[in-house]
């Protein structure tokens, strides 16, 4: 994520900001040029058009979901689309007649829009269901109030990503994190993991690049349901940290890819922000210089992932220490072994190929829905 500032008063802004606190201008995100625009209205009503401040020829409308306070993305005023590029991927949204759902949906959309920001910056294929039968679609579902045993499970199935609304409740998500023995569990992390399954379909399966994948992640033809059952009954191997970015990644090569994909997005997004802050790490007591790093490169453009990881390791160590000073858990409670770095590098090379619209999928052994 980059830093944004108001075009009128130069106030620094968060990505989700909808109004500048300093000058009062309404703000909207324009994804094609990656800008947060200061706006002035030209007319009133549900279909109001907006011009930029300072003025330009461009005219915009807000995404229809802006009316619910969950989106600040813009649409060209001449477009027939009602929803922005991020919200066109929504299928089922929470039932807004239930008061907690409005707040939960806003939290979900903040995470989803940050995900879409990164996917757009990586120039990845983002077909909707209207454009492709396996296009990316999000359903945000609640547990049934009539059957306490019928719980919604977050997961992926042929482009359809289901997210349990309960995950937007901080207390419930923390309960599940503790129950599952996970060091990290966030809405953004869920989105990044589940899109890992989607992009495995797009970048590996659809390009028939299975041999290269299997050389790095292992044999994906082994039974996915059996692998998950074994993981939940027996746990990860004792030496999992030498081979996987998380314990869950050891369950099956598909989960290994999805977990590694999520961490790749964690790292790329954070390193872009570190660059925006001109971040430099140079511990005074580090005589060896191993923890020195100057983040002066664009992680979306850099060719070698080794350059990225050489910056990430000092930055994440510094962030973990700062979090501990505040009595908080480590911001990045993970170890990147040489094997895991190799997997991250594989994904970096994969996304740099600038994939086109997906071709006909190569046959893949039948399996249960990946989670």
Residue pairs with C-beta under 8 A, 6 or more apart in sequence:
1 15
1 114
1 117
1 118
1 269
1 270
1 272
1 273
1 276
2 34
2 272
2 273
2 276
3 12
3 13
3 273
3 276
3 277
4 12
4 13
4 14
4 15
4 17
4 35
4 36
5 11
5 12
5 13
5 36
6 13
6 20
6 22
6 23
6 25
6 27
6 36
6 38
7 37
7 38
7 52
7 53
7 54
8 20
8 23
8 25
8 38
8 53
8 54
9 20
9 22
9 23
9 25
11 20
11 21
11 22
11 23
13 20
13 27
13 36
15 29
15 36
15 113
15 114
15 117
16 72
16 110
16 113
17 27
17 36
17 72
18 26
18 27
18 28
18 69
18 72
19 25
19 26
19 27
20 27
20 38
23 38
25 38
25 39
25 40
25 53
26 38
26 39
26 40
26 41
26 50
27 36
27 37
27 38
27 39
27 72
28 36
28 37
28 39
28 50
28 60
28 62
28 72
28 73
28 74
29 35
29 36
29 37
29 72
29 73
29 74
30 36
30 37
30 60
30 73
30 74
31 73
31 74
31 84
31 85
31 86
31 117
31 120
34 121
37 52
37 60
37 74
38 52
38 53
39 50
39 51
39 52
39 53
39 60
40 50
40 51
40 52
40 53
40 55
41 48
41 49
41 50
42 48
42 49
42 50
42 51
42 59
43 49
46 67
47 61
48 61
48 62
49 59
49 60
49 61
49 77
50 59
50 60
50 61
50 62
50 74
50 77
51 58
51 59
51 60
52 58
52 60
58 76
59 76
59 77
59 78
60 74
60 75
60 76
60 77
61 74
61 75
61 76
61 77
61 79
62 71
62 72
62 73
62 74
62 75
63 71
63 72
63 73
63 74
63 75
63 82
63 83
63 84
63 86
63 87
64 82
64 83
64 87
65 71
65 83
65 84
65 87
65 90
65 109
66 72
66 73
68 96
68 102
68 105
68 106
69 102
69 106
70 105
70 106
70 109
71 84
71 86
71 87
71 109
71 113
73 84
73 85
73 86
73 87
73 113
74 84
75 81
75 82
75 83
75 84
81 88
83 90
85 116
85 120
85 126
86 112
86 113
86 116
87 109
88 128
88 130
89 116
89 126
89 128
89 135
89 136
89 137
89 138
90 137
90 138
90 140
91 129
91 137
91 138
91 139
91 160
92 139
92 140
92 141
93 105
93 140
94 101
94 102
94 104
94 105
94 108
94 140
94 142
94 165
95 101
95 142
96 102
96 105
98 142
100 169
101 142
101 165
103 168
104 165
104 168
104 169
105 140
105 165
105 168
107 168
107 187
108 140
108 163
108 165
108 168
108 187
110 187
111 186
111 187
111 188
111 190
111 191
112 138
112 191
114 188
114 269
115 188
115 191
115 192
115 195
115 265
116 126
117 269
118 265
118 268
118 269
119 126
119 195
120 126
121 272
121 300
122 268
122 300
122 351
123 354
124 199
124 202
124 351
124 355
125 202
125 355
125 356
125 357
125 358
126 136
127 135
127 136
127 357
127 358
128 135
128 136
128 137
129 135
129 136
129 137
129 159
132 159
132 357
132 358
133 159
134 158
134 159
134 201
134 358
134 361
135 159
136 159
136 161
136 195
136 198
137 159
137 160
137 161
138 161
138 162
138 163
139 160
139 161
139 162
139 163
140 163
140 165
141 152
141 162
141 163
141 164
141 165
142 152
142 164
142 165
142 166
143 150
143 151
143 152
143 164
143 165
143 166
144 150
151 164
151 166
152 162
152 164
152 165
152 166
153 162
153 164
153 371
154 162
154 163
154 164
154 167
154 190
154 194
154 371
155 161
155 162
155 194
155 369
155 370
155 371
156 162
156 194
156 195
156 197
156 198
156 369
156 370
156 371
157 369
157 370
158 201
159 198
159 201
161 191
161 194
161 195
161 198
163 187
163 190
163 191
163 194
166 172
166 173
167 173
167 176
167 187
167 190
168 187
173 185
173 186
173 187
174 185
176 185
177 184
177 185
181 247
182 246
182 248
183 329
183 330
183 333
183 334
184 333
184 334
189 262
189 266
192 261
192 262
192 265
192 266
193 258
193 259
193 261
193 262
194 258
195 261
196 257
196 258
196 259
196 260
196 261
196 262
197 254
197 257
197 258
197 370
199 261
200 213
200 254
200 257
200 258
200 261
201 358
201 361
202 355
202 358
203 209
203 350
203 351
203 353
203 355
204 210
204 213
204 257
204 350
205 361
205 362
205 364
206 358
206 359
206 360
206 361
206 362
207 355
207 359
208 362
209 350
210 220
210 362
212 346
213 220
213 253
213 257
213 346
214 220
214 253
216 342
216 343
216 346
217 253
217 256
217 257
217 260
217 343
217 346
218 253
218 256
219 253
220 252
220 253
220 254
220 364
220 365
221 365
222 252
223 367
224 252
224 254
224 367
224 368
224 370
225 367
225 368
227 251
227 252
228 251
228 252
228 368
228 371
230 251
231 248
231 250
231 251
231 252
235 247
236 244
236 247
236 248
236 250
236 251
237 243
237 250
240 247
240 249
240 250
241 335
241 337
242 337
242 339
243 250
243 337
243 339
243 340
244 250
244 256
244 259
244 340
245 256
245 259
245 260
245 263
245 334
245 336
245 340
245 343
245 344
246 259
246 334
248 255
248 259
249 255
249 256
249 258
249 259
249 260
250 256
254 367
254 370
255 370
255 371
256 343
257 347
258 370
260 340
260 343
260 344
260 347
261 347
263 334
263 344
264 344
264 347
264 348
264 351
266 332
267 299
267 308
267 309
267 312
267 344
268 299
268 300
268 308
270 312
270 315
271 295
271 299
271 308
271 311
271 312
271 315
272 298
272 299
272 300
274 295
274 311
274 315
275 295
275 296
275 297
275 298
275 299
277 295
278 295
278 296
279 294
279 295
279 315
280 293
280 294
280 295
281 291
281 292
281 293
281 294
281 314
281 315
281 317
281 318
282 291
282 292
283 291
283 292
283 318
286 292
290 314
291 313
291 314
291 317
291 318
292 314
293 310
293 311
293 313
293 314
293 315
294 311
295 311
295 315
297 307
297 308
297 311
299 308
302 308
303 352
305 341
305 344
305 345
305 348
305 349
306 341
306 345
308 348
309 336
309 341
309 344
312 336
313 336
316 331
316 332
319 331
319 332
320 330
320 331
320 332
320 333
322 331
323 329
323 330
323 331
324 330
336 344
